[in-house]
Amino acid sequence: KTISSTSGDLVLTADAVVQNGDLATGTVAGNVGTITVTADNGGITMADGTTSGTAGGAGQIAYSATGDIALSLLTTGGDIHLTAGSGASTSGAITDNTAAETANLIGANLVMNAETGIGTSTTDIDTTLTTLEATNATSGDIYLQETSGLTLTGTGVRTLAGNGNINLDVDAGALTVSGVVTAHGDGNITLNADGGTLTQDATKTISSTSGDLVLTADAV
């Protein structure tokens, strides 16, 4: 069952959210619908195959949980904001809950914050984006696979504790580092642009305290 509006906002709030159907809104006569889902005492689980989308517009999608966020597909022409482990919580991971290796996040600008991991080495988060900011605060790693060109902006991509690794793989197009990439402790950083140029802005550092840095691209 779908929860939808032609161009209004959708706001879902509960202790925990289990999303077994689609959420849909759009843009009509200049009104841009948004989607906001909040779990204020638990996690958000999207069943495999479900979609939350702002068709035809640039409406923001925001998912926030004190626990984990398990993703199927969020799609918009605008921004996506994800927070797993909101408030005082020190536990909350962002994971891929789909069986297929298809996109979890399609949008313009993505901001992700988690406490205990964003993707894993075996099940990364699949994206089609323009820009990315991602921070993991307590334990776990960051693993993302992007279909096309990607620019790291704002606070960049960071693991702040737990010797967290960072692995960003861009399947096609350029990877532009316009925000810092920082791994905590002996966390490793792997940046790969399979079919394009990797460009690092002069003022943005790629660093780990004692981990390995591996940069691979058609050109660097």
Residue frames as qw, qx, qy, qz and C-alpha x, y, z in Angstrom:
[[0.000, 0.886, 0.463, 0.000, 0.00, 0.00, 0.00],
 [0.434, 0.335, 0.020, 0.836, 1.27, 3.45, -0.99],
 [0.184, -0.788, -0.347, 0.475, 1.13, 6.63, 1.09],
 [0.434, 0.250, 0.376, 0.779, 1.04, 9.49, -1.41],
 [0.100, 0.797, 0.271, -0.531, 0.26, 13.12, -2.10],
 [0.614, 0.726, 0.210, 0.229, 0.21, 14.90, -5.45],
 [0.451, 0.581, -0.219, 0.641, 2.61, 17.57, -4.17],
 [0.506, -0.783, 0.083, -0.351, 2.16, 17.77, -0.40],
 [0.049, 0.572, -0.755, 0.318, 4.56, 16.82, 2.35],
 [0.861, -0.218, -0.444, -0.118, 4.63, 13.33, 3.87],
 [0.079, -0.589, 0.606, -0.530, 5.63, 13.19, 7.55],
 [0.865, -0.226, -0.431, -0.119, 5.83, 9.82, 9.36],
 [0.025, -0.576, 0.612, -0.542, 6.91, 9.66, 13.01],
 [0.893, -0.328, -0.214, -0.221, 6.97, 6.71, 15.42],
 [0.647, -0.619, 0.440, 0.063, 9.16, 4.90, 17.94],
 [0.383, -0.243, 0.774, 0.441, 10.22, 2.66, 15.04],
 [0.591, 0.523, -0.082, -0.609, 9.18, 2.55, 11.40],
 [0.496, -0.010, 0.828, 0.261, 8.72, -0.56, 9.24],
 [0.406, 0.537, -0.162, -0.722, 8.06, 0.59, 5.69],
 [0.526, 0.094, 0.835, 0.129, 6.40, -2.17, 3.65],
 [0.463, 0.726, 0.493, 0.126, 4.95, 0.12, 0.96],
 [0.461, 0.348, 0.153, 0.802, 5.94, 3.11, -1.13],
 [0.107, -0.756, -0.283, 0.581, 5.96, 6.79, -0.16],
 [0.423, 0.335, 0.481, 0.691, 5.37, 9.19, -3.05],
 [0.070, 0.849, 0.279, -0.443, 4.93, 12.90, -3.63],
 [0.582, 0.390, 0.371, 0.610, 5.80, 15.37, -6.39],
 [0.141, -0.337, -0.020, 0.931, 5.76, 18.96, -7.61],
 [0.173, 0.655, 0.668, 0.308, 2.67, 20.78, -8.87],
 [0.012, 0.899, 0.233, 0.370, 2.30, 24.53, -9.58],
 [0.171, 0.698, -0.400, 0.569, 5.49, 25.34, -7.73],
 [0.688, -0.544, 0.316, -0.362, 4.63, 23.34, -4.61],
 [0.491, 0.429, -0.753, 0.084, 7.47, 20.90, -3.91],
 [0.865, -0.418, -0.083, -0.264, 6.54, 17.93, -1.75],
 [0.100, 0.587, -0.750, 0.290, 8.98, 16.50, 0.78],
 [0.863, -0.222, -0.439, -0.111, 9.25, 13.21, 2.66],
 [0.069, -0.586, 0.613, -0.525, 10.30, 13.05, 6.33],
 [0.861, -0.237, -0.434, -0.118, 10.47, 9.78, 8.23],
 [0.055, -0.614, 0.571, -0.542, 11.54, 9.76, 11.90],
 [0.804, -0.298, -0.513, 0.029, 12.03, 6.88, 14.32],
 [0.106, -0.773, 0.311, -0.543, 12.58, 8.52, 17.71],
 [0.601, -0.489, 0.562, -0.288, 13.09, 5.35, 19.75],
 [0.816, 0.034, 0.572, 0.079, 14.35, 2.74, 17.31],
 [0.302, -0.241, 0.634, 0.670, 15.15, 2.11, 13.68],
 [0.602, 0.523, -0.029, -0.603, 13.73, 2.49, 10.19],
 [0.444, -0.097, 0.850, 0.267, 13.45, -0.62, 8.01],
 [0.554, 0.459, -0.216, -0.660, 12.46, -0.38, 4.36],
 [0.837, 0.094, 0.538, -0.041, 11.34, -3.69, 2.92],
 [0.340, -0.204, 0.671, 0.627, 13.27, -4.81, -0.15],
 [0.188, 0.423, 0.731, 0.501, 11.60, -3.34, -3.24],
 [0.069, -0.867, -0.451, 0.199, 9.95, -0.36, -1.54],
 [0.413, 0.352, 0.141, 0.828, 10.57, 3.19, -2.77],
 [0.115, -0.808, -0.336, 0.470, 10.31, 6.67, -1.30],
 [0.449, 0.191, 0.405, 0.773, 10.29, 9.23, -4.09],
 [0.124, 0.703, 0.207, -0.669, 9.56, 12.85, -4.96],
 [0.570, 0.367, 0.608, 0.412, 8.61, 12.40, -8.60],
 [0.317, 0.746, 0.357, 0.465, 9.18, 15.28, -11.00],
 [0.166, -0.947, 0.014, -0.275, 10.68, 17.58, -8.41],
 [0.445, 0.452, -0.544, 0.549, 13.49, 18.43, -6.06],
 [0.642, -0.646, -0.012, -0.412, 11.75, 17.71, -2.78],
 [0.015, 0.552, -0.761, 0.339, 14.00, 16.78, 0.12],
 [0.864, -0.230, -0.425, -0.138, 13.91, 13.29, 1.61],
 [0.052, -0.588, 0.619, -0.519, 15.00, 13.02, 5.25],
 [0.853, -0.268, -0.440, -0.080, 15.21, 9.79, 7.27],
 [0.004, -0.586, 0.577, -0.569, 16.31, 9.99, 10.90],
 [0.855, -0.319, -0.384, -0.141, 16.44, 7.23, 13.52],
 [0.442, -0.744, 0.458, -0.205, 17.91, 6.71, 16.96],
 [0.784, -0.182, 0.586, 0.099, 18.81, 3.23, 15.68],
 [0.407, -0.098, 0.702, 0.576, 19.61, 1.71, 12.29],
 [0.550, 0.564, -0.012, -0.616, 18.33, 2.71, 8.86],
 [0.517, 0.000, 0.806, 0.287, 17.95, -0.24, 6.47],
 [0.279, 0.521, -0.191, -0.784, 17.51, 1.10, 2.93],
 [0.668, 0.423, 0.595, 0.144, 15.65, -0.02, -0.14],
 [0.405, 0.355, 0.339, 0.772, 15.40, 2.99, -2.51],
 [0.029, -0.794, -0.276, 0.542, 15.14, 6.74, -1.91],
 [0.460, 0.270, 0.470, 0.703, 14.90, 8.82, -5.10],
 [0.041, 0.901, 0.294, -0.316, 14.56, 12.56, -5.68],
 [0.542, 0.661, 0.064, 0.514, 15.92, 15.35, -7.83],
 [0.180, -0.881, 0.168, -0.404, 16.86, 17.17, -4.64],
 [0.024, 0.566, -0.712, 0.415, 18.65, 16.53, -1.37],
 [0.835, -0.278, -0.467, -0.088, 18.72, 13.42, 0.80],
 [0.124, -0.616, 0.566, -0.534, 19.57, 13.58, 4.52],
 [0.849, -0.194, -0.487, -0.069, 20.11, 10.39, 6.53],
 [0.131, -0.596, 0.593, -0.526, 20.90, 10.15, 10.25],
 [0.843, -0.199, -0.495, -0.062, 21.30, 6.79, 11.98],
 [0.611, -0.262, -0.452, 0.595, 21.93, 7.20, 15.71],
 [0.003, 0.703, 0.141, 0.697, 20.26, 10.55, 16.19],
 [0.522, -0.789, 0.001, -0.324, 20.27, 12.58, 19.40],
 [0.370, -0.703, 0.584, -0.168, 22.31, 11.05, 22.22],
 [0.982, 0.061, 0.169, -0.065, 22.36, 7.59, 20.64],
 [0.136, -0.684, 0.666, 0.264, 25.77, 6.01, 20.02],
 [0.427, 0.029, 0.886, 0.180, 24.37, 3.16, 17.92],
 [0.568, 0.668, 0.281, -0.390, 22.95, 3.35, 14.43],
 [0.379, -0.213, 0.682, 0.588, 24.11, 2.05, 11.07],
 [0.576, 0.546, -0.075, -0.603, 22.98, 2.77, 7.50],
 [0.440, -0.155, 0.863, 0.192, 22.69, -0.49, 5.58],
 [0.415, 0.206, -0.570, -0.679, 21.54, -1.89, 2.23],
 [0.563, 0.038, 0.704, -0.430, 18.42, -4.02, 2.71],
 [0.747, 0.479, -0.117, -0.446, 18.10, -5.10, -0.95],
 [0.871, -0.074, 0.461, 0.155, 19.10, -8.41, -2.48],
 [0.687, 0.601, 0.207, 0.352, 20.03, -6.87, -5.84],
 [0.498, -0.300, 0.055, 0.812, 23.05, -4.66, -6.47],
 [0.161, 0.697, 0.439, 0.544, 20.89, -1.69, -7.48],
 [0.100, 0.445, -0.189, 0.870, 20.76, 1.92, -6.32],
 [0.331, -0.516, -0.692, 0.381, 19.67, 2.68, -2.75],
 [0.115, -0.752, -0.210, 0.614, 20.00, 6.46, -3.05],
 [0.415, 0.439, 0.442, 0.663, 19.31, 8.59, -6.14],
 [0.126, -0.922, -0.309, 0.197, 19.48, 12.35, -5.68],
 [0.349, 0.860, -0.129, 0.350, 21.43, 15.56, -6.12],
 [0.095, 0.606, -0.571, 0.546, 23.12, 16.07, -2.75],
 [0.819, -0.330, -0.467, -0.045, 23.47, 13.46, -0.03],
 [0.096, -0.610, 0.556, -0.556, 24.37, 14.08, 3.63],
 [0.844, -0.213, -0.487, -0.077, 24.81, 10.93, 5.73],
 [0.131, -0.584, 0.606, -0.524, 25.58, 10.65, 9.44],
 [0.880, -0.206, -0.402, -0.150, 25.83, 7.36, 11.29],
 [0.497, -0.721, 0.435, -0.209, 27.28, 6.03, 14.53],
 [0.657, -0.309, 0.688, 0.023, 28.13, 2.42, 13.69],
 [0.429, -0.058, 0.760, 0.484, 28.71, 2.17, 9.96],
 [0.527, 0.597, -0.025, -0.604, 27.60, 3.23, 6.49],
 [0.819, 0.420, -0.352, -0.169, 27.55, 0.12, 4.33],
 [0.750, -0.467, 0.462, 0.084, 29.95, -2.76, 4.83],
 [0.102, -0.514, 0.731, 0.437, 32.76, -4.43, 2.90],
 [0.236, 0.142, 0.941, 0.195, 30.32, -7.09, 1.67],
 [0.118, 0.722, 0.667, 0.144, 27.19, -4.92, 1.22],
 [0.237, -0.088, -0.011, 0.967, 27.98, -1.35, 0.21],
 [0.273, 0.695, 0.413, -0.522, 25.51, 1.51, -0.21],
 [0.440, 0.278, 0.590, 0.618, 24.74, 2.02, -3.93],
 [0.031, 0.726, 0.243, -0.643, 24.24, 5.59, -5.09],
 [0.419, 0.500, 0.411, 0.637, 23.58, 7.85, -8.06],
 [0.279, -0.829, -0.274, 0.399, 24.42, 11.35, -6.81],
 [0.385, 0.838, -0.058, 0.383, 26.03, 14.68, -7.57],
 [0.080, 0.639, -0.526, 0.556, 27.61, 15.49, -4.19],
 [0.801, -0.314, -0.507, 0.055, 28.32, 13.60, -0.97],
 [0.116, -0.602, 0.549, -0.567, 29.05, 14.33, 2.68],
 [0.864, -0.242, -0.421, -0.134, 29.34, 11.33, 5.02],
 [0.059, -0.580, 0.631, -0.511, 30.44, 10.96, 8.64],
 [0.822, -0.270, -0.497, -0.066, 30.61, 7.82, 10.76],
 [0.218, -0.811, 0.260, -0.477, 31.19, 8.64, 14.41],
 [0.673, -0.546, 0.414, -0.277, 31.71, 5.64, 16.70],
 [0.508, -0.262, 0.802, 0.173, 32.57, 2.31, 15.03],
 [0.693, 0.495, 0.524, 0.020, 32.34, 0.64, 11.64],
 [0.401, -0.123, 0.478, 0.772, 33.31, 1.76, 8.16],
 [0.442, 0.640, 0.076, -0.624, 32.05, 3.71, 5.15],
 [0.360, -0.017, 0.812, 0.460, 31.51, 1.72, 1.93],
 [0.481, 0.649, 0.239, -0.539, 29.78, 3.38, -1.03],
 [0.444, 0.083, 0.691, 0.565, 29.54, 2.54, -4.73],
 [0.268, 0.656, 0.104, -0.698, 28.54, 5.38, -7.09],
 [0.723, 0.447, 0.510, 0.131, 27.30, 4.84, -10.64],
 [0.469, 0.757, 0.157, 0.426, 28.54, 8.13, -12.13],
 [0.367, 0.450, -0.277, 0.766, 30.65, 11.19, -11.34],
 [0.565, -0.707, -0.414, 0.094, 30.76, 12.30, -7.70],
 [0.210, 0.623, -0.279, 0.700, 32.01, 15.36, -5.81],
 [0.570, -0.442, -0.567, 0.398, 32.86, 15.21, -2.11],
 [0.022, 0.665, 0.055, 0.744, 31.83, 18.50, -0.49],
 [0.555, -0.729, -0.046, -0.399, 31.21, 20.22, 2.84],
 [0.564, -0.648, 0.489, -0.147, 32.65, 18.29, 5.77],
 [0.301, 0.497, -0.791, -0.190, 33.80, 15.60, 3.35],
 [0.895, -0.104, -0.392, -0.187, 33.91, 11.89, 4.17],
 [0.020, -0.592, 0.636, -0.495, 35.12, 10.95, 7.65],
 [0.779, -0.354, -0.517, 0.032, 35.38, 8.17, 10.20],
 [0.163, -0.800, 0.253, -0.519, 35.86, 9.72, 13.63],
 [0.521, -0.489, 0.629, -0.306, 36.55, 6.63, 15.78],
 [0.888, 0.019, 0.420, -0.186, 37.01, 2.87, 15.75],
 [0.317, -0.369, 0.710, 0.509, 39.76, 2.78, 13.11],
 [0.641, 0.543, 0.463, -0.283, 37.04, 3.05, 10.50],
 [0.428, -0.013, 0.619, 0.658, 37.88, 2.41, 6.84],
 [0.408, 0.655, 0.097, -0.628, 36.63, 4.52, 3.92],
 [0.386, 0.014, 0.788, 0.479, 36.01, 2.94, 0.53],
 [0.445, 0.656, 0.162, -0.589, 34.47, 4.97, -2.32],
 [0.429, 0.015, 0.764, 0.481, 34.14, 3.36, -5.74],
 [0.417, 0.602, 0.028, -0.680, 32.92, 5.43, -8.72],
 [0.749, 0.220, 0.611, 0.131, 31.94, 3.13, -11.59],
 [0.488, 0.515, 0.392, 0.586, 31.98, 5.81, -14.31],
 [0.012, -0.925, -0.125, -0.358, 32.90, 9.48, -14.40],
 [0.323, 0.525, -0.442, 0.651, 35.16, 11.63, -12.26],
 [0.616, -0.614, -0.437, 0.229, 35.68, 11.65, -8.51],
 [0.199, 0.670, -0.132, 0.702, 36.37, 15.18, -7.24],
 [0.578, -0.423, -0.529, 0.455, 37.63, 15.63, -3.69],
 [0.027, 0.611, 0.022, 0.791, 36.39, 19.08, -2.65],
 [0.633, -0.658, 0.131, -0.387, 35.98, 18.03, 0.99],
 [0.115, -0.575, 0.794, -0.163, 38.44, 16.30, 3.28],
 [0.895, -0.045, -0.405, -0.178, 38.67, 12.51, 3.43],
 [0.093, -0.586, 0.655, -0.468, 39.79, 11.44, 6.90],
 [0.830, -0.173, -0.520, -0.104, 40.02, 7.96, 8.41],
 [0.532, -0.743, 0.285, -0.289, 40.46, 7.46, 12.14],
 [0.710, -0.466, 0.528, 0.025, 43.47, 5.61, 13.56],
 [0.279, -0.298, 0.804, 0.433, 44.69, 2.83, 11.28],
 [0.620, 0.558, 0.481, -0.270, 41.63, 3.01, 9.07],
 [0.427, -0.027, 0.601, 0.675, 42.42, 2.63, 5.37],
 [0.387, 0.659, 0.107, -0.637, 41.19, 4.94, 2.60],
 [0.421, 0.094, 0.758, 0.489, 40.46, 3.58, -0.86],
 [0.376, 0.668, 0.113, -0.632, 39.25, 5.99, -3.56],
 [0.424, 0.020, 0.783, 0.454, 38.62, 4.55, -7.01],
 [0.480, 0.593, 0.011, -0.646, 37.37, 6.23, -10.18],
 [0.734, 0.088, 0.653, 0.165, 36.94, 3.29, -12.56],
 [0.531, 0.519, 0.508, 0.437, 36.27, 5.35, -15.68],
 [0.091, 0.944, 0.140, 0.284, 37.38, 8.90, -15.00],
 [0.383, 0.501, -0.377, 0.679, 39.76, 11.33, -13.34],
 [0.579, -0.637, -0.428, 0.275, 40.33, 11.65, -9.62],
 [0.238, 0.631, -0.076, 0.735, 40.90, 15.31, -8.75],
 [0.535, -0.544, -0.477, 0.437, 41.89, 16.49, -5.28],
 [0.014, 0.952, 0.072, 0.298, 41.43, 20.18, -4.42],
 [0.473, 0.481, -0.454, 0.582, 44.68, 21.74, -3.18],
 [0.234, -0.473, 0.425, -0.735, 43.21, 22.68, 0.21],
 [0.867, -0.219, 0.057, -0.444, 41.51, 19.33, 0.93],
 [0.061, -0.521, 0.845, -0.102, 43.55, 16.64, 2.64],
 [0.901, -0.037, -0.357, -0.241, 43.16, 12.89, 2.24],
 [0.061, 0.561, -0.697, 0.442, 44.52, 11.43, 5.48],
 [0.865, -0.361, -0.333, -0.106, 44.63, 8.59, 7.95],
 [0.464, -0.807, 0.357, -0.078, 46.57, 8.54, 11.21],
 [0.301, -0.503, 0.793, 0.169, 48.38, 5.31, 10.31],
 [0.766, 0.312, 0.549, -0.120, 46.25, 3.53, 7.71],
 [0.448, 0.019, 0.617, 0.647, 46.94, 2.97, 4.01],
 [0.372, 0.654, 0.069, -0.655, 45.86, 5.43, 1.30],
 [0.433, 0.094, 0.780, 0.442, 45.02, 3.88, -2.10],
 [0.377, 0.656, 0.072, -0.650, 43.95, 6.16, -4.97],
 [0.414, 0.048, 0.796, 0.439, 43.13, 4.63, -8.36],
 [0.447, 0.714, 0.250, -0.477, 41.71, 6.24, -11.51],
 [0.734, 0.571, 0.226, 0.291, 42.18, 6.60, -15.25],
 [0.404, 0.530, -0.170, 0.726, 44.06, 9.79, -14.38],
 [0.528, -0.670, -0.401, 0.334, 44.97, 11.48, -11.09]]
